[in-house]
Amino acid sequence: MAANGAVVKAMDLFSVCLAYIGDKAMECVNASDQRGRTYKSSDVQWVVTVPAIWEPTAKEFMREAAYKVCERKSPKMCIDC
């Protein structure tokens, strides 16, 4: 439960957090001196890693959260491994 009393599903929260991290990463890349080039999120092959000791259900949860972000931003770029 959020501080304001709202209830949010964990999947939605994690996918929003992953999207935020990706957006911030792109801001950092584009803020650096790239000789005037601007990169898009689709120019990057995103990889989310999880610790090997995580349970399979936790790994699958993160995979689904990442895929959810990918579907919203650029469905053609979704790769499931």
Secondary structure, 3 states (H helix, E strand, C coil): CCCCCCCCCHHHHHHHHHHHHHHHHHHHHHHCCCCCCCCCHHHCCCCCCCCCCCCHHHHHHHHHHHHHHHHHHCHHHCCCC
